[in-house]
Amino acid sequence: MKFASSGPAPAKPKPQPDSLPAIAAAPPLRLREWPHSPEAELGVLGCCMLDPANCINECIARLDGTSGQAFYDLRHQTIFNVMRELADELQPVDAITLRQRLKDQKRLEEVGGDAFVVSLLDTAPSASNLSYYLDIVQDKLVLRQLLEVCSTLSSLVLRGDQQAGELLELAERTIMSVRSGEYKQLPGIRALLVESMGQIEDSYHRKGAVSGIATGLRDLDRLTGGLHPGELTVVAGLSSIGKTAFAMNIAGHAVLEGKCSVGVFSLEMTATSLVTRVLCSHARVNLTRVRDGYLAEEDFTRIAAAADQIRQAHIYLDDTSDINIHQLRARARRMKQLHGIQVVIVDYLQLLDAEAQVRRENREREVNEVARGCKNMAKELNVAVIALSQVNDDGQLRESRAIGQHADNVMVLEKRKEKKEDEDKTQDHNGVAVDLYVRKQRNGPTGIVPLVFLKSYTRFESVSRVAEEDVPEYER
């Protein structure tokens, strides 16, 4: 294979990848040469000359996010961008039109002159090799982006005006943005139809069974289909209504019955207190008696049995109280890498901070930043996120516009205002009749789910299930 080498020596530009987050500029690392492959770049341009109708479109699909900067050589960048212009104008792309356009723009000599443009036809034996050349070009681009990120982060560290936690979160987010910029082949309509038909068939065989991660609350699962990856669910309520107990009940069911991994971020309670609640809830032992030390012999048996089960559960608790949304996302990202978590619980949303600059502005914007960060975390990690939230005295979410905008599902716990027939059944269980209002569900209907809050166990149950359960006589 013959590759053209005529023309002026290629310039060595400082790469500025568009896909990276905006961070402070820093001088590049002092290297004699940034990673690149002139042969692969020429091979890509040669394929575009041989079969412009197909190859230019494929190059745009794979390199468009970098605006031509995937090419290290400035001559190659210029030629590729001119090819794109001609293709966009529905003009033929060949040696004659390319030379003429470059000449009109007074850039022909800049790229190496007539001889260099004509020599591009000899740089690739076949247009079918394009994907191989593009793989090499993209690989070198990623290496240059990593060097750019490391250089910038080094500059920020040496500048010394940012905390270590902020820089760690920035480093993780920036590195992941380099990875997310990698090209993914988009599926054709046929592949999508096969997937869609598979989902329809799966729904038919389930006959209404839960499609996501079951919460353990029958009526709620019927309404929502469970928890789904990539979705942010906000559970709100007045203080002491049982929001934390509700979330931990779901976590307990997910890890014990669903065999899922769950990450819990508690900004209000200690990890030990949460584990005690989970233990008493699963063992159905009165939490007040545990705290006071008045336990029956049966209680110890139940607690021991529950502890044996929970010991094997994949639940990871972080009770750091003073963190911001970026630090939380970084820690959740780490949990995902190490433990493969599928559910993230945040208790609670208003206790999370935003960046210092946002905090100096107004409260609603700060909560908007936090809610948006939780939603982005759900999508980035492909996990179901449950964020607890306070409500005002009128039952509306605090900063409701900011939270509701980003949430996929909004649920509000309220004590039942009117007595119903099933409420009498809860009295023997020291239960409180509670309604869960599903006020927003992006992919399903809204409605009301009647529940019973068994305060002594810090446990929520469906009304129908409470009627079926046998409670030990000593607990009545």
C-alpha positions as CSV (number, residue, x, y, z in Angstrom):
1,M,0.0,0.0,0.0
2,K,1.4,3.4,-0.9
3,F,0.8,6.4,1.3
4,A,1.3,10.0,0.1
5,S,4.0,11.9,2.0
6,S,4.4,15.0,-0.1
7,G,3.6,18.5,1.1
8,P,4.6,20.5,4.1
9,A,5.3,18.8,7.4
10,P,2.0,18.3,9.4
11,A,1.3,20.7,12.1
12,K,1.0,19.5,15.7
13,P,-2.2,21.0,17.1
14,K,-3.3,20.9,20.7
15,P,-6.4,18.6,20.6
16,Q,-9.6,20.2,22.0
17,P,-12.2,17.4,22.0
18,D,-15.7,18.7,22.0
19,S,-17.1,15.7,23.9
20,L,-15.2,16.6,27.1
21,P,-16.8,18.7,29.9
22,A,-15.8,22.3,29.9
23,I,-12.9,22.6,32.4
24,A,-10.2,25.2,32.8
25,A,-7.6,25.4,30.1
26,A,-4.2,24.1,30.8
27,P,-0.9,23.9,28.9
28,P,-0.5,20.5,27.1
29,L,2.0,18.0,28.3
30,R,5.5,18.5,26.8
31,L,5.7,15.6,24.4
32,R,7.6,15.3,21.2
33,E,4.6,13.9,19.5
34,W,0.9,13.3,20.4
35,P,-0.5,9.8,19.6
36,H,-1.7,9.6,16.0
37,S,-1.5,7.5,12.9
38,P,-0.9,9.5,9.6
39,E,-1.3,6.3,7.6
40,A,-4.8,5.5,9.1
41,E,-5.9,9.2,8.6
42,L,-4.8,9.1,5.0
43,G,-6.6,5.7,4.6
44,V,-9.8,7.3,5.8
45,L,-9.5,10.2,3.3
46,G,-8.7,7.8,0.5
47,C,-11.8,5.7,1.2
48,C,-13.9,8.8,1.1
49,M,-12.4,9.6,-2.3
50,L,-13.2,6.1,-3.6
51,D,-16.8,5.8,-2.3
52,P,-17.9,9.3,-1.0
53,A,-21.6,8.4,-0.9
54,N,-21.1,5.7,1.8
55,C,-17.8,6.5,3.4
56,I,-18.4,10.2,4.2
57,N,-21.7,9.3,5.9
58,E,-20.0,6.7,8.0
59,C,-17.2,9.1,8.9
60,I,-19.7,11.7,10.0
61,A,-21.6,9.2,12.1
62,R,-18.4,8.1,13.9
63,L,-16.4,11.3,14.0
64,D,-19.1,14.0,14.0
65,G,-18.9,14.6,17.7
66,T,-15.3,15.8,17.3
67,S,-15.9,18.2,14.4
68,G,-13.1,16.7,12.3
69,Q,-10.6,16.9,15.2
70,A,-10.2,13.1,15.2
71,F,-7.6,13.9,12.5
72,Y,-4.4,15.0,14.1
73,D,-2.9,16.4,11.0
74,L,-4.4,19.9,10.2
75,R,-4.1,19.2,6.5
76,H,-6.3,16.1,7.0
77,Q,-8.8,18.0,9.1
78,T,-9.1,20.7,6.4
79,I,-9.6,18.1,3.6
80,F,-12.2,16.2,5.5
81,N,-14.2,19.3,6.4
82,V,-14.2,20.4,2.8
83,M,-15.4,16.9,1.8
84,R,-18.3,17.3,4.3
85,E,-19.2,20.7,2.8
86,L,-19.4,19.2,-0.7
87,A,-21.5,16.3,0.5
88,D,-23.8,18.6,2.4
89,E,-24.3,20.6,-0.7
90,L,-25.0,17.4,-2.7
91,Q,-21.9,18.1,-4.8
92,P,-19.8,15.3,-6.2
93,V,-16.7,14.6,-4.1
94,D,-13.7,13.8,-6.3
95,A,-10.2,15.1,-7.0
96,I,-11.4,17.8,-9.3
97,T,-14.2,19.2,-7.0
98,L,-12.0,18.9,-3.9
99,R,-9.1,20.8,-5.6
100,Q,-11.4,23.5,-6.9
101,R,-13.1,24.1,-3.5
102,L,-9.8,24.2,-1.7
103,K,-8.5,26.6,-4.4
104,D,-11.5,28.9,-4.0
105,Q,-10.9,29.0,-0.3
106,K,-7.2,29.7,-0.9
107,R,-6.3,26.7,1.1
108,L,-5.0,24.4,-1.7
109,E,-1.3,25.1,-1.0
110,E,-1.9,24.9,2.7
111,V,-2.9,21.3,2.4
112,G,0.0,20.3,0.1
113,G,-1.1,21.4,-3.4
114,D,-2.5,19.5,-6.3
115,A,-0.1,16.6,-6.0
116,F,-1.2,15.9,-2.4
117,V,-4.9,15.9,-3.2
118,V,-4.5,13.6,-6.2
119,S,-2.3,11.2,-4.2
120,L,-5.2,10.6,-1.8
121,L,-6.7,8.2,-4.4
122,D,-3.7,5.9,-3.8
123,T,-3.8,5.8,0.0
124,A,-6.5,3.1,0.3
125,P,-6.8,-0.1,-1.7
126,S,-10.5,-0.5,-1.1
127,A,-13.3,1.6,0.5
128,S,-14.3,-1.6,2.4
129,N,-11.4,-1.1,4.7
130,L,-12.8,2.2,6.1
131,S,-14.0,0.7,9.4
132,Y,-10.5,-0.6,10.2
133,Y,-8.9,2.8,9.5
134,L,-11.6,4.6,11.6
135,D,-10.9,2.2,14.5
136,I,-7.2,3.3,14.5
137,V,-8.1,7.0,14.2
138,Q,-10.6,6.8,17.0
139,D,-8.1,4.9,19.3
140,K,-5.5,7.6,18.8
141,L,-8.1,10.3,19.4
142,V,-9.0,8.7,22.8
143,L,-5.3,8.6,23.8
144,R,-4.9,12.3,23.0
145,Q,-8.1,13.1,24.9
146,L,-6.7,11.2,27.9
147,L,-3.5,13.2,27.7
148,E,-5.5,16.4,27.5
149,V,-7.6,15.5,30.6
150,C,-4.5,14.5,32.6
151,S,-2.8,17.8,31.7
152,T,-5.8,19.9,32.7
153,L,-6.3,18.0,36.0
154,S,-2.6,18.4,36.8
155,S,-2.9,22.1,36.3
156,L,-6.0,22.3,38.5
157,V,-4.4,20.3,41.3
158,L,-1.3,22.5,41.2
159,R,-3.4,25.7,41.2
160,G,-4.8,24.5,44.6
161,D,-8.1,26.4,44.7
162,Q,-10.4,23.3,44.6
163,Q,-11.0,20.6,47.1
164,A,-9.8,17.0,46.5
165,G,-13.4,15.7,46.5
166,E,-14.4,18.1,43.7
167,L,-11.4,17.2,41.6
168,L,-11.9,13.5,42.1
169,E,-15.5,13.8,40.9
170,L,-14.4,15.9,38.0
171,A,-11.7,13.4,37.1
172,E,-14.1,10.4,37.1
173,R,-16.8,12.3,35.2
174,T,-14.3,13.6,32.6
175,I,-12.7,10.1,32.1
176,M,-16.2,8.6,31.7
177,S,-17.1,11.3,29.1
178,V,-14.1,10.2,27.1
179,R,-15.4,6.6,27.2
180,S,-19.0,7.6,26.4
181,G,-17.7,9.4,23.3
182,E,-16.8,6.1,21.8
183,Y,-18.8,5.2,18.7
184,K,-21.7,2.9,19.1
185,Q,-23.3,1.3,16.1
186,L,-26.9,2.3,15.9
187,P,-29.3,-0.6,15.5
188,G,-31.4,-0.7,12.3
189,I,-35.2,-0.8,12.3
190,R,-35.2,-4.5,11.9
191,A,-33.2,-5.1,15.0
192,L,-35.4,-2.7,16.9
193,L,-38.5,-4.4,15.7
194,V,-37.2,-7.8,16.9
195,E,-36.5,-6.3,20.3
196,S,-39.9,-4.6,20.5
197,M,-41.7,-7.8,19.6
198,G,-39.7,-9.7,22.2
199,Q,-40.8,-7.2,24.8
200,I,-44.4,-7.6,23.7
201,E,-44.2,-11.4,23.9
202,D,-42.5,-11.2,27.3
203,S,-45.4,-9.0,28.6
204,Y,-47.9,-11.5,27.2
205,H,-46.2,-14.3,29.1
206,R,-45.9,-12.3,32.3
207,K,-49.7,-11.6,32.4
208,G,-49.3,-8.5,34.5
209,A,-46.3,-9.7,36.5
210,V,-43.7,-7.1,37.6
211,S,-41.5,-6.0,34.8
212,G,-38.9,-4.2,36.9
213,I,-37.5,-4.7,40.4
214,A,-40.4,-5.6,42.8
215,T,-41.0,-3.3,45.8
216,G,-42.8,-6.0,47.8
217,L,-46.0,-3.9,47.9
218,R,-48.5,-5.7,45.7
219,D,-50.7,-2.9,44.7
220,L,-47.8,-0.6,44.0
221,D,-46.1,-3.1,41.8
222,R,-49.4,-3.7,39.9
223,L,-49.6,0.1,39.2
224,T,-46.0,0.7,38.3
225,G,-44.6,-2.6,37.3
226,G,-41.8,-2.2,39.9
227,L,-38.7,-0.1,39.8
228,H,-37.0,0.4,36.4
229,P,-33.4,1.2,35.6
230,G,-32.7,4.7,34.5
231,E,-35.7,6.2,36.3
232,L,-35.8,8.7,39.2
233,T,-38.6,8.0,41.7
234,V,-39.3,10.7,44.3
235,V,-41.1,9.6,47.5
236,A,-42.3,12.6,49.5
237,G,-44.2,13.1,52.7
238,L,-44.4,15.1,55.9
239,S,-41.8,14.5,58.7
240,S,-42.3,11.2,60.6
241,I,-44.8,9.8,58.0
242,G,-42.4,6.9,57.4
243,K,-40.5,7.8,54.3
244,T,-37.2,6.2,55.4
245,A,-39.1,3.1,56.5
246,F,-40.8,3.0,53.2
247,A,-37.5,3.2,51.2
248,M,-35.8,0.7,53.5
249,N,-38.7,-1.8,53.1
250,I,-38.2,-1.6,49.3
251,A,-34.4,-2.0,49.8
252,G,-34.9,-5.0,52.0
253,H,-37.3,-6.7,49.6
254,A,-35.0,-6.0,46.6
255,V,-31.9,-7.5,48.3
256,L,-33.6,-10.5,50.1
257,E,-36.3,-11.5,47.6
258,G,-35.1,-10.0,44.4
259,K,-31.4,-10.8,44.9
260,C,-30.5,-7.3,43.8
261,S,-27.6,-5.0,45.0
262,V,-28.7,-1.8,46.7
263,G,-26.7,1.3,47.6
264,V,-28.2,3.6,50.3
265,F,-27.0,7.1,51.0
266,S,-28.4,8.3,54.4
267,L,-27.7,12.0,55.1
268,E,-29.9,12.0,58.2
269,M,-29.5,8.7,60.0
270,T,-26.5,6.5,60.8
271,A,-25.8,3.3,59.0
272,T,-26.2,1.4,62.3
273,S,-29.7,2.8,62.9
274,L,-30.8,1.9,59.4
275,V,-29.5,-1.7,59.8
276,T,-31.4,-2.0,63.1
277,R,-34.6,-0.9,61.3
278,V,-34.1,-3.4,58.5
279,L,-33.4,-6.1,61.0
280,C,-36.5,-5.4,63.1
281,S,-38.7,-4.9,60.0
282,H,-37.6,-8.2,58.5
283,A,-37.8,-10.1,61.9
284,R,-41.2,-8.4,62.7
285,V,-39.8,-7.4,66.1
286,N,-41.0,-4.2,68.0
287,L,-38.3,-1.6,67.5
288,T,-39.3,0.2,70.7
289,R,-38.8,-2.9,72.7
290,V,-35.4,-3.4,71.1
291,R,-34.3,0.1,72.1
292,D,-35.7,-0.3,75.6
293,G,-34.2,-3.8,76.0
294,Y,-37.6,-5.5,76.9
295,L,-37.4,-8.4,74.5
296,A,-39.2,-11.7,74.7
297,E,-37.4,-15.0,74.0
298,E,-39.2,-15.3,70.7
299,D,-37.8,-11.9,69.7
300,F,-34.2,-13.2,69.9
301,T,-35.1,-16.2,67.8
302,R,-36.6,-14.0,65.1
303,I,-33.7,-11.5,65.2
304,A,-31.1,-14.2,64.9
305,A,-33.0,-15.8,61.9
306,A,-33.3,-12.4,60.2
307,A,-29.6,-11.6,60.8
308,D,-28.6,-14.8,59.1
309,Q,-30.5,-13.8,56.0
310,I,-29.4,-10.1,56.0
311,R,-25.8,-11.0,56.5
312,Q,-25.7,-12.4,52.9
313,A,-27.6,-9.4,51.4
314,H,-25.9,-7.1,49.0
315,I,-26.8,-3.8,50.6
316,Y,-24.2,-1.0,50.9
317,L,-24.7,1.9,53.3
318,D,-23.0,5.3,53.2
319,D,-24.1,7.6,56.1
320,T,-21.8,10.6,55.2
321,S,-23.9,13.6,56.1
322,D,-22.1,16.5,54.5
323,I,-21.7,15.7,50.8
324,N,-22.9,17.3,47.6
325,I,-24.6,15.8,44.5
326,H,-21.3,15.4,42.6
327,Q,-19.6,13.6,45.5
328,L,-22.7,11.3,45.8
329,R,-22.6,10.5,42.1
330,A,-18.9,9.7,42.4
331,R,-19.6,7.3,45.3
332,A,-22.5,5.7,43.5
333,R,-20.3,5.2,40.4
334,R,-17.8,3.5,42.6
335,M,-20.5,1.2,44.1
336,K,-21.6,0.3,40.6
337,Q,-18.1,-0.6,39.6
338,L,-17.3,-2.7,42.7
339,H,-20.7,-4.2,43.6
340,G,-23.0,-3.8,40.5
341,I,-25.7,-2.0,42.4
342,Q,-29.1,-1.9,40.7
343,V,-31.0,0.5,43.1
344,V,-29.8,3.7,44.8
345,I,-31.7,5.3,47.7
346,V,-31.0,8.9,48.7
347,D,-32.4,10.0,52.1
348,Y,-33.1,12.7,51.6
349,L,-33.0,15.0,48.6
350,Q,-33.1,18.4,50.3
351,L,-30.1,17.6,52.4
352,L,-27.8,17.2,49.4
353,D,-25.8,20.3,48.4
354,A,-25.0,21.6,45.0
355,E,-21.8,23.3,43.9
356,A,-20.7,26.3,45.9
357,Q,-21.5,28.7,43.0
358,V,-25.1,27.4,42.7
359,R,-25.6,27.6,46.5
360,R,-24.8,31.3,46.4
361,E,-27.7,31.9,44.0
362,N,-31.2,30.7,45.0
363,R,-32.6,27.6,46.8
364,E,-34.9,26.5,43.9
365,R,-32.0,26.4,41.5
366,E,-29.9,24.5,44.0
367,V,-32.6,21.8,44.4
368,N,-33.0,21.8,40.6
369,E,-29.3,21.0,40.2
370,V,-29.6,18.2,42.8
371,A,-32.7,16.7,41.2
372,R,-31.1,16.8,37.8
373,G,-28.0,15.2,39.2
374,C,-30.0,12.3,40.6
375,K,-31.8,11.8,37.3
376,N,-28.5,11.9,35.4
377,M,-27.0,9.4,37.8
378,A,-29.9,7.0,37.1
379,K,-29.3,7.2,33.4
380,E,-25.5,7.1,33.6
381,L,-25.4,4.1,35.9
382,N,-28.6,2.5,34.6
383,V,-30.0,2.1,38.1
384,A,-33.3,2.8,39.7
385,V,-32.9,5.8,42.0
386,I,-35.3,6.5,44.9
387,A,-34.9,10.0,46.4
388,L,-36.9,10.9,49.5
389,S,-38.2,14.5,49.8
390,Q,-40.0,16.7,52.3
391,V,-43.4,18.3,51.5
392,N,-44.8,21.6,52.7
393,D,-47.8,21.8,55.0
394,D,-50.1,21.9,52.0
395,G,-48.9,18.5,50.9
396,Q,-46.9,19.9,47.9
397,L,-43.3,19.0,47.2
398,R,-40.8,21.6,48.5
399,E,-39.3,23.2,45.4
400,S,-41.9,21.1,43.5
401,R,-41.3,22.5,40.1
402,A,-37.6,21.8,40.2
403,I,-38.1,18.2,41.5
404,G,-41.1,17.2,39.4
405,Q,-39.4,18.4,36.2
406,H,-36.7,15.7,36.5
407,A,-38.5,12.9,38.3
408,D,-40.0,10.0,36.3
409,N,-42.3,9.1,39.2
410,V,-43.6,11.2,42.0
411,M,-45.2,9.5,45.0
412,V,-46.6,11.2,48.2
413,L,-47.3,9.4,51.5
414,E,-50.2,10.8,53.4
415,K,-52.1,9.6,56.5
416,R,-55.5,8.5,55.4
417,K,-58.0,11.3,56.2
418,E,-61.2,9.3,56.4
419,K,-61.6,5.9,58.1
420,K,-62.2,3.0,55.8
421,E,-63.2,-0.6,56.5
422,D,-59.7,-1.9,56.4
423,E,-58.4,0.6,58.9
424,D,-60.0,-1.2,61.8
425,K,-58.1,-4.3,60.9
426,T,-54.8,-2.4,61.4
427,Q,-55.5,-1.3,65.0
428,D,-54.5,-4.7,66.5
429,H,-51.2,-4.4,64.7
430,N,-50.5,-0.9,65.9
431,G,-50.9,0.2,62.3
432,V,-51.6,3.5,60.7
433,A,-53.7,3.7,57.5
434,V,-51.6,5.5,54.9
435,D,-52.3,6.3,51.2
436,L,-49.5,6.5,48.7
437,Y,-50.5,9.0,46.0
438,V,-48.7,8.2,42.7
439,R,-49.1,11.7,41.2
440,K,-46.7,11.3,38.3
441,Q,-45.6,8.2,36.3
442,R,-44.0,9.0,33.1
443,N,-44.6,5.6,31.6
444,G,-47.8,4.6,33.3
445,P,-51.0,5.6,35.0
446,T,-51.4,7.5,38.3
447,G,-53.5,6.4,41.2
448,I,-53.8,5.8,45.0
449,V,-52.2,2.8,46.7
450,P,-53.7,2.0,50.2
451,L,-51.0,0.9,52.7
452,V,-50.6,0.2,56.3
453,F,-47.7,1.5,58.3
454,L,-46.8,-0.9,61.1
455,K,-45.0,1.6,63.3
456,S,-43.8,-1.0,65.9
457,Y,-41.9,-2.8,63.0
458,T,-41.2,0.3,60.9
459,R,-42.7,-1.6,58.1
460,F,-45.2,-0.9,55.3
461,E,-47.6,-3.5,54.0
462,S,-50.4,-3.7,51.5
463,V,-53.8,-3.5,53.2
464,S,-54.8,-7.0,51.8
465,R,-51.6,-8.5,53.1
466,V,-52.1,-7.2,56.6
467,A,-55.4,-9.0,56.8
468,E,-53.7,-12.2,55.8
469,E,-50.8,-12.0,58.2
470,D,-50.8,-13.7,61.7
471,V,-49.2,-11.5,64.3
472,P,-47.8,-13.2,67.4
473,E,-50.1,-13.0,70.4
474,Y,-47.4,-11.4,72.6
475,E,-47.2,-8.5,70.0
476,R,-50.8,-7.5,70.3
